Amino acid sequence: MAFRSQVDDFASLYERTYPAVFRTALGICGDPGLAADVTQDAYESAYRERARFRGQVPVEAWLHRIAVNAALSGLRRRRVRWAQPLDPDRDDRPATPSDPTDRVALADALGHLEPRARAAIVLRYYHDFDYATIASILETSAGNVGVLLSRALDRLRIDLEAPASRPVRPLSPTTPEADHGR
């Protein structure tokens, strides 16, 4: 119950956590407009469900779970694909490589990951959540988070080392490397 009191002052919780939750949605969606929509959806859902929050996990993990689910649902509902690289000049973006070319390449490579893999990468490397917290957010096991991250990092390495002339095909749910044991 240690975290329960943080939900009671929802306005202060919103102000304190919005930038990180937005970055999570942006990292998953790749589209700032969609990320803003799903972030608002996540906070609306969290506000409606705040009485159900039991305080057994940090409130940030609870909010990120809601945001990840909203982002994944938003992608499915709108059938939006990663269409544009993240704007390297935005202040609300997570830290990325300092060379703008590298940032665009990284954003493009992230766009080739399936949404759950992007969520795992964002939660681990943008927010520094541990495997157990990521597992709680993605509603899976910590072991599966390790597998998901390992496969995603392997894919990112391949995409980032790929010659520019070679087209890189996105992972699809039908490819063996996209199966995460769900």
Backbone bond lengths (Angstrom), bond angles and torsions (degrees), N, CA, C in turn:
res aa  C-N    CA-C-N  psi(-1)  N-CA   C-N-CA  omega(-1)  CA-C   N-CA-C  phi
1 M - - - 1.440 - - 1.521 112.17 -
2 A 1.323 116.92 4.03 1.459 120.86 -175.16 1.521 112.83 -63.05
3 F 1.304 118.41 -27.11 1.455 121.80 -175.52 1.528 112.82 -97.90
4 R 1.317 117.55 -6.61 1.460 121.91 -174.75 1.526 112.90 -58.91
5 S 1.314 117.73 -41.16 1.465 121.24 -175.89 1.525 112.28 -64.12
6 Q 1.331 118.06 -24.39 1.457 121.08 179.80 1.523 111.74 -67.35
7 V 1.319 118.26 -26.18 1.462 121.95 -178.80 1.526 110.42 -81.74
8 D 1.327 116.85 -24.34 1.457 120.29 -177.80 1.532 112.19 -64.29
9 D 1.330 117.67 -34.94 1.465 121.24 175.94 1.530 107.48 -99.13
10 F 1.325 115.31 76.23 1.466 120.66 -172.23 1.525 112.90 -64.78
11 A 1.316 117.56 -35.20 1.474 120.36 -179.96 1.525 110.68 -61.80
12 S 1.309 117.22 -44.33 1.470 119.74 179.54 1.529 110.42 -70.49
13 L 1.325 117.49 -36.79 1.464 121.26 175.77 1.525 110.50 -60.07
14 Y 1.316 116.36 -45.23 1.468 122.04 178.86 1.529 110.40 -59.14
15 E 1.315 117.00 -50.11 1.472 121.10 -178.76 1.529 111.26 -60.33
16 R 1.313 117.07 -41.48 1.456 121.91 -175.63 1.535 112.79 -73.75
17 T 1.326 117.11 -34.31 1.465 119.58 -171.24 1.522 114.90 -105.18
18 Y 1.332 117.80 -12.95 1.466 120.15 -174.21 1.533 113.38 -53.74
19 P 1.349 119.99 -49.02 1.473 118.17 -177.36 1.536 113.58 -57.07
20 A 1.314 117.20 -42.94 1.471 119.94 -178.95 1.528 111.21 -68.96
21 V 1.316 117.72 -40.93 1.458 120.70 -179.97 1.528 109.85 -66.93
22 F 1.330 116.97 -39.65 1.464 120.11 176.60 1.530 110.53 -61.89
23 R 1.333 117.41 -43.30 1.472 120.12 179.35 1.524 111.15 -62.06
24 T 1.313 116.80 -36.46 1.463 119.85 176.07 1.520 109.99 -62.21
25 A 1.314 116.92 -49.36 1.472 120.72 179.88 1.527 110.53 -62.01
26 L 1.322 117.40 -41.85 1.459 121.24 179.57 1.526 111.03 -64.38
27 G 1.308 116.65 -41.10 1.462 119.90 178.28 1.510 113.02 -63.40
28 I 1.318 117.05 -32.29 1.461 121.13 -180.00 1.524 110.76 -82.78
29 C 1.320 116.27 -44.96 1.476 121.06 -174.26 1.517 113.00 -82.58
30 G 1.320 117.50 -36.66 1.455 120.79 -178.20 1.517 114.22 77.24
31 D 1.298 117.89 -2.98 1.462 122.99 -178.27 1.526 107.81 -123.96
32 P 1.340 117.70 117.46 1.470 119.56 -176.68 1.527 113.76 -58.65
33 G 1.319 118.10 -36.68 1.465 120.44 179.05 1.513 111.86 -65.53
34 L 1.314 115.97 -47.64 1.462 119.95 178.25 1.527 110.11 -64.76
35 A 1.332 117.03 -39.53 1.468 120.73 179.24 1.529 110.69 -61.26
36 A 1.324 116.80 -41.87 1.464 120.03 178.18 1.529 110.21 -63.75
37 D 1.333 116.67 -41.63 1.472 120.31 178.76 1.520 111.59 -62.50
38 V 1.328 117.12 -48.59 1.468 118.61 -176.61 1.529 111.04 -71.16
39 T 1.333 117.58 -28.90 1.465 119.46 175.85 1.530 109.45 -65.15
40 Q 1.319 116.17 -44.95 1.470 119.37 177.09 1.527 110.78 -62.98
41 D 1.333 116.77 -42.14 1.467 120.29 176.61 1.529 110.87 -58.85
42 A 1.338 115.71 -41.29 1.463 120.21 -179.00 1.524 111.09 -64.38
43 Y 1.321 116.65 -44.24 1.467 119.03 179.12 1.530 112.07 -68.32
44 E 1.309 116.52 -35.67 1.459 119.74 176.87 1.532 109.67 -63.07
45 S 1.327 115.80 -44.72 1.458 120.62 178.68 1.528 110.52 -64.12
46 A 1.331 116.55 -43.98 1.468 120.37 179.70 1.533 110.65 -61.52
47 Y 1.308 116.39 -40.72 1.467 119.96 179.34 1.528 110.78 -63.22
48 R 1.330 115.49 -45.13 1.470 119.27 179.65 1.525 111.50 -63.97
49 E 1.326 117.09 -34.92 1.469 121.83 -174.56 1.533 113.04 -98.49
50 R 1.325 118.71 7.28 1.464 121.41 -174.21 1.525 113.21 -58.76
51 A 1.309 117.66 -30.32 1.465 120.04 178.90 1.526 111.54 -67.85
52 R 1.323 117.09 -24.08 1.475 121.49 179.78 1.525 112.58 -82.81
53 F 1.338 117.17 -16.20 1.459 120.09 -179.19 1.527 109.12 -64.12
54 R 1.313 116.83 122.36 1.460 121.96 -174.64 1.527 113.04 -93.66
55 G 1.306 117.58 -13.17 1.458 120.33 177.67 1.509 114.79 78.87
56 Q 1.319 116.98 19.22 1.458 120.26 -179.20 1.527 112.38 -84.69
57 V 1.316 117.45 -17.00 1.460 123.29 176.38 1.522 107.49 -126.42
58 P 1.334 117.71 159.58 1.469 118.59 176.92 1.530 110.41 -57.80
59 V 1.319 115.50 142.34 1.457 120.64 -177.43 1.536 110.54 -60.05
60 E 1.336 118.02 -31.13 1.465 120.66 178.35 1.518 111.13 -63.68
61 A 1.313 117.35 -40.28 1.471 120.90 178.01 1.522 109.87 -64.79
62 W 1.322 116.84 -41.52 1.462 121.63 177.24 1.526 110.62 -60.44
63 L 1.333 117.34 -46.82 1.465 121.26 179.14 1.526 111.63 -64.49
64 H 1.328 117.11 -40.97 1.467 119.55 179.97 1.527 111.00 -66.69
65 R 1.334 117.60 -34.84 1.466 119.55 176.43 1.524 109.68 -61.44
66 I 1.326 115.83 -45.72 1.464 120.16 179.30 1.529 109.89 -62.66
67 A 1.340 117.03 -42.74 1.477 121.20 -178.96 1.526 111.61 -66.52
68 V 1.323 117.39 -41.73 1.472 120.37 178.30 1.522 109.50 -62.46
69 N 1.319 117.25 -46.06 1.463 119.93 178.88 1.530 111.13 -62.22
70 A 1.332 116.81 -40.29 1.466 120.08 178.52 1.522 110.75 -65.49
71 A 1.334 117.20 -40.53 1.468 120.21 179.74 1.523 111.11 -66.48
72 L 1.321 116.84 -44.44 1.467 119.69 179.05 1.526 110.45 -63.72
73 S 1.333 116.74 -40.90 1.466 120.19 177.29 1.517 111.01 -65.96
74 G 1.334 116.33 -40.55 1.458 120.51 178.44 1.516 111.96 -60.65
75 L 1.320 116.44 -41.11 1.470 119.92 177.90 1.527 111.15 -65.12
76 R 1.324 116.29 -43.19 1.468 119.26 179.17 1.523 110.99 -66.30
77 R 1.310 115.86 -45.16 1.465 121.11 -175.39 1.526 111.33 -65.21
78 R 1.293 116.59 -40.74 1.456 119.98 -175.59 1.514 113.00 -97.80
79 R 1.320 115.24 -5.82 1.464 120.60 -179.42 1.531 111.03 49.78
80 V 1.319 113.70 41.17 1.465 120.08 178.79 1.514 107.62 -85.27
81 R 1.279 115.11 133.54 1.458 121.25 174.68 1.519 107.69 -104.87
82 W 1.290 117.32 159.06 1.454 122.44 176.92 1.518 106.53 -60.44
83 A 1.315 117.91 107.22 1.451 121.03 -170.79 1.515 113.99 -109.66
84 Q 1.305 118.47 -19.87 1.456 119.81 -176.95 1.510 109.13 -145.06
85 P 1.324 117.33 148.18 1.462 118.86 176.56 1.522 109.49 -71.26
86 L 1.319 114.91 155.94 1.447 118.88 175.59 1.526 109.22 -62.41
87 D 1.307 117.41 143.77 1.458 122.41 178.43 1.529 108.63 -70.61
88 P 1.348 118.77 115.46 1.464 120.27 -176.48 1.527 113.88 -66.99
89 D 1.327 119.25 -11.37 1.454 121.10 -177.74 1.529 113.39 -98.44
90 R 1.333 118.91 0.84 1.471 121.04 -178.92 1.515 110.07 -72.59
91 D 1.317 116.44 139.74 1.459 122.12 178.92 1.525 112.36 -79.41
92 D 1.330 118.15 -24.67 1.457 120.65 -174.36 1.524 112.82 -91.46
93 R 1.328 115.96 10.25 1.454 119.69 178.63 1.517 110.97 -84.19
94 P 1.322 118.25 152.16 1.455 120.32 173.64 1.520 109.94 -68.70
95 A 1.309 115.30 162.07 1.464 120.04 179.20 1.518 110.22 -62.06
96 T 1.320 116.57 136.77 1.460 123.19 178.24 1.516 107.41 -137.53
97 P 1.312 118.32 175.51 1.456 119.50 179.32 1.526 111.56 -53.44
98 S 1.360 116.06 150.78 1.463 119.66 -174.60 1.523 113.08 -74.48
99 D 1.312 119.09 -27.46 1.465 121.48 179.37 1.522 109.30 -77.63
100 P 1.342 118.17 122.19 1.469 120.19 -178.84 1.525 113.39 -55.37
101 T 1.334 117.19 -34.00 1.459 120.25 178.18 1.518 110.20 -63.42
102 D 1.327 116.40 -41.16 1.459 120.61 177.86 1.527 111.12 -65.68
103 R 1.327 117.05 -38.47 1.458 120.13 179.43 1.524 111.08 -63.66
104 V 1.320 116.90 -41.80 1.464 120.55 179.13 1.524 109.48 -66.37
105 A 1.331 116.55 -42.36 1.467 120.27 178.98 1.531 110.75 -62.69
106 L 1.336 116.60 -41.72 1.456 120.00 179.08 1.528 110.63 -65.38
107 A 1.326 117.28 -44.17 1.468 120.55 178.71 1.524 110.30 -61.19
108 D 1.325 116.82 -41.07 1.458 120.81 178.66 1.533 110.54 -64.85
109 A 1.327 116.30 -43.85 1.469 119.83 179.65 1.531 110.72 -64.58
110 L 1.330 117.79 -40.02 1.465 120.17 176.34 1.522 110.72 -60.79
111 G 1.327 115.64 -34.44 1.458 120.05 -179.95 1.510 113.78 -65.98
112 H 1.330 116.99 -18.14 1.456 119.93 178.88 1.528 112.48 -86.56
113 L 1.329 116.75 -8.17 1.459 120.15 177.78 1.526 109.75 -82.69
114 E 1.310 116.10 151.56 1.458 118.54 173.90 1.527 108.08 -71.92
115 P 1.314 118.14 156.39 1.471 121.54 -171.18 1.527 115.77 -55.14
116 R 1.330 119.04 -40.54 1.476 119.50 179.28 1.515 111.31 -65.06
117 A 1.324 116.95 -36.01 1.465 120.42 177.97 1.531 109.68 -67.17
118 R 1.338 116.79 -42.14 1.472 119.41 176.03 1.519 110.22 -60.58
119 A 1.326 116.91 -41.44 1.466 120.51 178.92 1.527 110.09 -59.68
120 A 1.311 117.38 -45.80 1.466 120.57 -179.87 1.532 111.07 -62.40
121 I 1.319 117.19 -43.46 1.473 121.00 178.82 1.525 110.29 -62.14
122 V 1.318 116.88 -46.84 1.467 120.81 -178.98 1.528 110.41 -61.58
123 L 1.318 117.37 -46.50 1.457 120.79 -177.90 1.526 112.14 -65.45
124 R 1.325 116.55 -37.49 1.465 119.44 -177.90 1.527 112.35 -79.82
125 Y 1.325 117.16 -49.35 1.456 119.79 -169.51 1.523 114.38 -98.98
126 Y 1.320 118.81 -18.76 1.463 120.23 174.40 1.527 110.39 -92.09
127 H 1.349 116.01 -36.69 1.464 120.19 -175.37 1.528 113.56 -109.76
128 D 1.325 117.85 -8.05 1.462 123.06 177.54 1.530 112.98 60.53
129 F 1.338 117.01 33.74 1.461 120.03 174.97 1.528 108.84 -73.56
130 D 1.322 116.43 147.09 1.461 119.86 176.41 1.532 109.71 -79.36
131 Y 1.328 115.91 168.66 1.462 120.97 -175.67 1.528 112.19 -58.69
132 A 1.336 116.10 -40.04 1.468 119.17 -178.32 1.528 110.71 -63.63
133 T 1.313 117.00 -40.88 1.463 120.28 179.40 1.522 110.38 -67.88
134 I 1.329 116.90 -42.75 1.462 120.68 177.83 1.527 109.78 -61.61
135 A 1.336 116.06 -41.84 1.461 120.05 178.70 1.526 110.25 -60.33
136 S 1.309 116.75 -41.39 1.459 120.76 178.39 1.531 110.64 -63.90
137 I 1.323 116.70 -42.48 1.463 121.01 -178.75 1.529 111.00 -67.22
138 L 1.332 116.72 -43.99 1.464 121.00 -177.68 1.527 112.76 -86.34
139 E 1.336 116.11 -0.86 1.459 122.36 179.98 1.523 112.16 54.96
140 T 1.326 113.95 55.73 1.456 121.99 178.76 1.524 107.30 -145.78
141 S 1.311 117.27 -171.32 1.464 120.53 179.13 1.526 110.20 -93.12
142 A 1.324 115.97 159.00 1.459 120.84 177.44 1.534 110.01 -62.80
143 G 1.312 116.88 -35.54 1.467 120.27 177.24 1.517 111.74 -63.00
144 N 1.325 116.28 -40.68 1.457 120.25 178.39 1.525 110.57 -67.12
145 V 1.335 117.43 -33.77 1.465 120.47 175.67 1.521 109.47 -61.16
146 G 1.327 116.69 -42.75 1.459 120.53 178.10 1.514 111.94 -60.06
147 V 1.325 116.27 -43.76 1.471 120.79 178.22 1.524 110.48 -64.83
148 L 1.319 116.50 -45.47 1.460 122.02 -179.88 1.528 110.76 -59.75
149 L 1.335 116.59 -46.47 1.469 120.39 179.22 1.523 111.60 -66.38
150 S 1.309 116.69 -41.12 1.462 119.89 179.94 1.524 111.29 -60.98
151 R 1.321 116.16 -47.25 1.469 119.92 179.17 1.523 111.43 -65.41
152 A 1.328 116.40 -39.39 1.467 119.76 179.50 1.524 110.53 -65.84
153 L 1.324 117.45 -42.44 1.467 120.03 179.13 1.524 111.42 -66.62
154 D 1.330 116.37 -38.86 1.471 119.27 175.49 1.527 109.94 -59.38
155 R 1.333 116.11 -44.33 1.462 120.41 179.98 1.530 111.26 -64.27
156 L 1.330 116.35 -41.93 1.471 119.91 177.92 1.526 111.07 -62.32
157 R 1.329 116.76 -42.27 1.475 119.77 177.97 1.522 111.12 -59.79
158 I 1.314 115.94 -45.13 1.468 120.39 179.41 1.519 110.10 -61.44
159 D 1.335 116.70 -48.11 1.461 120.74 -177.76 1.523 111.86 -65.26
160 L 1.329 117.15 -38.76 1.466 119.66 -177.97 1.520 112.60 -76.22
161 E 1.321 116.77 -23.67 1.461 120.22 178.00 1.515 112.59 -94.44
162 A 1.337 117.74 -7.74 1.464 122.62 -176.99 1.525 109.93 -67.37
163 P 1.324 116.89 138.68 1.454 118.93 174.21 1.524 110.00 -60.18
164 A 1.315 116.35 144.95 1.462 121.87 -176.48 1.518 112.03 -59.29
165 S 1.319 117.63 -27.61 1.465 119.84 -176.62 1.531 112.52 -79.12
166 R 1.332 116.93 -17.40 1.455 119.48 -177.97 1.526 109.75 -87.12
167 P 1.322 118.25 120.92 1.467 118.95 178.03 1.525 109.66 -68.72
168 V 1.298 115.90 141.32 1.458 121.72 179.07 1.512 107.47 -108.50
169 R 1.325 116.09 121.34 1.453 119.13 -178.91 1.529 109.32 -86.30
170 P 1.323 116.85 140.12 1.463 119.65 178.66 1.518 111.37 -70.28
171 L 1.326 115.62 153.31 1.458 119.73 173.65 1.515 108.35 -67.70
172 S 1.278 116.25 140.64 1.456 119.72 174.07 1.516 107.37 -123.89
173 P 1.310 117.52 158.27 1.452 119.92 -179.19 1.523 113.86 -59.28
174 T 1.338 117.82 -14.82 1.455 119.62 -178.39 1.523 112.73 -90.17
175 T 1.343 117.81 -9.90 1.462 119.15 179.19 1.518 109.17 -83.67
176 P 1.338 117.95 145.01 1.464 120.43 -177.19 1.522 112.51 -59.05
177 E 1.355 117.65 -36.17 1.454 118.90 -178.18 1.519 113.00 -71.43
178 A 1.321 117.87 -10.96 1.466 120.56 177.68 1.523 112.24 -88.39
179 D 1.326 118.00 -7.67 1.457 120.62 -179.11 1.513 108.62 -80.81
180 H 1.314 116.43 120.40 1.457 120.66 -177.28 1.504 111.75 -109.74
181 G 1.263 116.86 16.60 1.451 119.60 -179.93 1.521 112.83 74.95
182 R 1.326 116.77 26.50 1.477 119.29 -179.90 1.486 110.92 -71.11
